[in-house]
Amino acid sequence: MNDQGKPVRSPRPPSVIPRLRLTVALAALTGLAAGLLAVPGSRASGSARDDAQSRIGAYDGTTTSTAAAEAGAGASAGAAGQARAVAVPGLPGTAAPGTPTAAPHPPAATPAAHVATRPPAAASSTAPAAAASGRRSYPELRVDPWTLFSSSRVWVGYGFVQAAPSDFQVAQDFAQMRQFGITGVITYRADNSWAGMAARAGLQVILGVAKPTNQLELLQATGAANAGGSTVQAIVVGNEGLTFHLYTADQVSSAMQQIRGATHLPVATSEPDEFNPDLGNDPAVTLGDFVFPNLQPFYIIHSDGDPKLNPDGSCASPRDNPVRQAAWTQQQLAKYAPFANGRPVWIHETGMSTQGDCRSDEQTQKDYVCALHHLLPWAEFFTYVDSTRNNALFGGNYPEYEYHWGVVRADRSEKPAARFLAGGC
């Protein structure tokens, strides 16, 4: 169990899908690629998409246009009968032509002037307006979950596969985030003072609860949400614990009701997409005020096992193609729309590791960020900072790639992707 409240995945074939597990005792210690197919309303169509693809370049021996075509074909073949999902309210960036859109919610604070920020939100970059057919309204909540994500908001995950950093380090991290134009953090636990620290840094928070069965953490989450004014925007009750049988759907539902009633904030829970064979009956989809899956193409694209190496140790396997990865992410997101029942569908986690597998590196991560900007300009990125092995509790037992998902390194030096989270690709 890491600081995000979950075991760590190994990229294995679906038939051998279980990930690495740690003990419960350790836990207690801590479709369609719309842009690539030029769907009406997508910001990823036309010359903007072509320019982005030309900058990204070829990775696996094909041109990016070929990769895009293959990804689109795969989306069509794998989503038979899902064509109507493109226009289903609840799937940002895939609204039907002429669908009205809500104005983007302003960020918590203006990014530093020298940081490249995302362009003004186009019509497709925010969710459809309340008048759109089938869209659920939430008059009883302080925050409408339809406003959580937009192209003017820049969210990053903030969690670790090690013990949490000191409050001093967290404060420095939050200040550094603002320099990169980041406007909000998604956390994985509530037993800390991070929400208040985020407020002081001008960041908003989607607050995570690691253990829905822990009454103390539920009370801490409630206190943080109610003490932080408008800082806490939503609460995620559990992350991947249903997949690994750390708690039950009834326990998640009970915790959601408790927190929702006490805070009047939207709630959701998150599970990994590749573990959801029946979305219509999956509690991670049916529970909550919005749908919040984890969509990590890294695990799927690397599901054939370890990379192949040349005799000199160099990588013999094809490089990852970020256009294809972004198309996969959008394709998977489209699967949720028919089961959203009028609720918004957002992404809790998507990202790219930069070390430990020679098929993916820091340039791949940066290009994945840019590819996402042209397909899903509102998407959250996982995660902010790399973790380290120097923690006795965890003993460095994770695969190397699990330590390197950050857009900044463990020493807080920036990777190429950091300056592009807020746009400028």
N, C-alpha and C positions, 0 to 999 in steps of 0.2 A: 504494500500500500504506500503510495507516495503522498506528498502534500496535497495533491489534487483529489485525494480520497478514492484512489483506484489502483489496481494492479497495473503493470505495464505490459503493453502488447508486444508480441513478437510477430513480424510479418510472415505468416505461414499460410499455406493453402487453406481454403475454406473447409476442407475435409479434416484439417488438423488445426481448427480455429482457436483452441484455448491459448490464452496468453500466459505469461509468467505470473505466478501468484505469490503473494506474501501472506503470512498468517494474520488472523484476526487480531491477535495480540499486538502485532506491529501496527495494524490499523488504529488501534487505540492510542498508539503513541503519536500519532499524527492525524418525362422527361426529356428532359431534352436539353441539349446545349443551346439555349435560346440565342445567345449572341453569335455562335458559330454557324447557326442555321438562319440567321437574320430574321428572327421572330420579331414582328412589329412591336415597337416600344423598347427594344433592347438597345443599350448604349454600345454594344459590342459589334454592331454591324457596320459594313462599309469600310471606308478608308481608315477610320480610327483603329478598327480591329486589325486590318491588314498592316498598318504601320506598327502596331504593337507586336504582331507576329514577326515582322521583319527584324525588329530589334531583338526579339528573343532568339531567333535563329534556330538552326536544326540541332537536335540533341541525339536522336537515336537512328541516324542514317536516313531519315525522311525530312522533307521540308516541313515547315510548320503548317503550311496550307494543306499538305497531305495529312498531317497529324490531325488537323481540325476536321477534315473530311472524314477521316476514320473515326474520330470521336463522335461526330454527328451521326454517322452510320450506326455506330454501336449504340448510341442513345436511342435511335429509332428502333433498332432491332430488339433492344432490351426493354423497351417501354411500350410494347404493343398495346393499343387501346388507351394510351395515356395522352394522346394528342390534345384532348380537351383540357388537360392539366395546365397547359401553357397559359390559358386565360382564367384560371381559377383564382379568385381572390385569396390572398394568403401567401402567394409566391411572388415576392418582390422581383421586379425586372421582367415579369412575364405577363403583365396585364394586357387585356384585349385592347385593340386600338380605340382611342377615344375615352378610355377609362380615366376619370378624374383622379388626381393624386393629392395627397395631403402635403402641406408645406413641410420641409424638413425641420426637425426639432433643432434648436440652436445648441451648439456645444456648451459645455459648462464654462469654458473660458476661451478667450481668443488665443489661438496658437501664436508662438513667437513669430515676429514679423519675417525673420530670415528663413523660416521653414516653408517649403512648398506645401500648400494645402490642396485638398481635393477641389475640383471645380464645382461651381454651383450645381445643385442637384437637378438633373434632368427629370422629365416626367416619369421615367421608368425606375428611378433610383429610390423611391419611397413607396410605401404601401398604398393601395387604393383608398380613396376617401370613404368616410363612413356611409355615404349614400350608396356606395357600390353594393350590388346585389350579393347577399349571402355573407356580408362581413359582420362579425359579431361586435357589439359595443360593450363597454365596461364602465357604466356610470358609477358603480360602487367602488371603483379603484382610484387611487390618487394619480396613477400613471397609466396611460393607455398603452398596452403592449405593442400596438401598431406603431408607436412613435419611438420604440427603443433603438431601432437601427435606421440609418439613412446615410447618404453619401457625405453628409456634413458631420457625421460622427465617426470617430476613429477609436474602435475598441481593441484592446489586446488582452489575452489571458495572462494571469500572474499567479504561477504556482511552481512547485519545485519537487524534484525527486530526492530531496534532502531535507533536513530540518530547515524551518523557515528562517530567513535572515533577521538580523536585529532591526528594531524599529528605526534606528539611525540609517541603516542601509536602505530600508523600505522608503524612508523619506527622500533619500538621494535618488532612488530609482524613480519615484513619482515625479520629482523635479526634472529628471532627465527625459522622462516620457513627454512632458509638456514641450520640451525643446524639439521633439520630433513631431509635434502636432497631434499627439494622442490626446483624446478627450475623455476616455473612460477605461476602467479596468474590470475584468471579470475574474473574481477570486474563487477559491475552492473550499474555503473554510471560514467560519465566523468567530472562532475563539481567539480573536486578536483585535488590535486597535486600528486596523487598516482603513476602515470606512472613514473614520474621523481624520486620519492622515490624508486620505485621498481628497476629502473636502477642503482641507487646508491647501492642498496643491492645485486646486481647481479642477479636479477630476471627478467624474461620476462613477458609480459602482453598480455592477450586477453582482450581488453578494451570493457566494456559494455556501452551502451547508454540507459538510463532508459526511456527517452521520445523522440521518433523519431520525434515528431512534434515540439520540442523545438529547434529553430534555434541556440540559444545561446549554448545549450549543444552540438549540432552538430559541431559548430565552436570550442568548447573546445576539443572535441574528435579529430578533425582534427589537432588542434595545438599540442595536446599531442602526436599524432602519428607521426607528422612530426618533432617534436623537440627531440624525444627520440631515434634517430638513429634506431637501430635494436631492441629496447626494446619492442615496440608494434608490435605484430605479426599478429593480426587480430582484427576486430571490430564487436561486436554483437549488432545489431540495434534492441533493444527491447527484452523484456523477458516476455512472457505470456500475453502480452497486447492484442493480437488478441483474445485469449480465453475470456478475460474479457471485450472486447469491449472498450478498452481505446484508441485505434487508429485503423486505417484501413490498409488493405494490400497495398492499393495504397500509403498511407502515408509511410509505411515501405519501399516500393520499391523506392519511391522518395528519402527518406533519404539515402538508400543504394547507389543509383547512385551518390548522392552528395558526400558522404564520400569516396566511391571507387575512384571516379574521382579525388578527392583532395589529397588522400593519397596513391593510388596504392597499397592498402592492401586488402586482402580478407575480405568479409563481409558475415554475416549470421544473422538469427534471431532464437529465441528459443521459443518453446511451449511445454507444457506437453504432453507426449506420450498418456496418457489415454484419452485425449480429441481429438484425431485425428482419427475419424472413416473412413476418406477417404483420405489416404495419397497422392494419385495421384493428388488430386485437392486442397491440403492443401497449402496455400501460405508459411507456415513455412518450407515446404519441397521444393517447387518449386522455391522460391526466394533465391538468394545468391550464393556464390561460394562453399559452403559446407553445409551439412545438420547437424544440431546441436540440437537434441532433448533433453528434460529433461526426464530422465527415473528413476523414484523413486518407487522401489518396496514396500517401506514402506506404501504408500497410498493404493496400491492394496491389499497387504496381510492383511492390517488392515481395509479393506472395509466393514467388517461385523459389524463395530461399536466399542464401547468401550470394553475393556477387561473384562472378568468375574473375579470376586473376591471371595475368600473364606470368611467365616464369620470373620476370624481373619484379613482380609485385604490383605492377601497374594494373589498372582496371581493364578487363576484357569485356565486361558487360556494357550494353548500350547505356548512354547517359539518359537520365529522366528527361521527359519532355514536359515543361510546365504548361504549355497550351493544352496538351492532352489531360494533364492532371486537373487543371481548372475546369475543363469540359466535363470530366468525370464528376467533380464536385457539384457542378450545376445540374448535371443529369440526376445525381442522387437526390439533390434537394427537390427536384420536380416530383419525385415519387411520393412525397409527403402531402402534396396539395390536396389530393382527393380525400385524405383522411383528416384534414385540419378542421373541418366543420366550422368554417368562418373565422378561425383563429390565424394569427400570423405564423409563418414558418421562418425561423431565423437559424443561423449556424452558431453553435456553441464553441466548437473547435474546428479549425482547419489550419494546416501549416505544413512545414517541410523541415526535416532535420538536415543539418549541414555537415555532419561528420559521423564516421562509424560505418558508412556504406558508400563506396566510391561512386555509386550511381547518382548521388545527390551531394551538392556542396553549397557554398554560400551564394554563388551566382545563380544556381538553380532556385534557391529560396527567393532571392530577389526577383527573378523572372516569374515565379509563381505568384508573388505579391502583385506584380504588374498585370499578369494575365487575369487575376481575380478582379482587379480594378475595372477591367473592360467587360467583365461578365457579371459580376456581383459587387458593384462598387461600395456596398454597405457592409461587406463581410468582415467579421472579426478575424483577427489573426492570432494563432497559438504558436508560440507564447513570447513573452517579452525577453526573458533572460535565460541563458544556459544554466544548468546545474553543475555541481561538481561531485566527485567521488569521495571527497575527504570528510566523510561523516560516518562515525562508528556505528550509528544505528542501522544504516543501510548497507554498509560494507562494500559499496561499489558493485552490487550484484546485478545491475541492469545491463542490457546490451549497450554498447557505446553510443549508438544513435539516440538513445533515450535522453542523453544529457545535453543534446545540442539542437533543441527546437527553437531557441531564443533568437531574436533579431539583434540582441547584443550578447556578447560573450560573458562568461562568468566573471571576468575582470571588468565588465561594463564597457569595454571598447565596442564600438558599433560594427555590425556587419553591413554589407551593402544594402540589405532590405530595410534597415531602420529608417533611412531618409525617404523611403518611398511609401511608407504606411499611409501617409496623408495625401498621397498623390504625387504627381510630377513625373510619372513614367513616360 
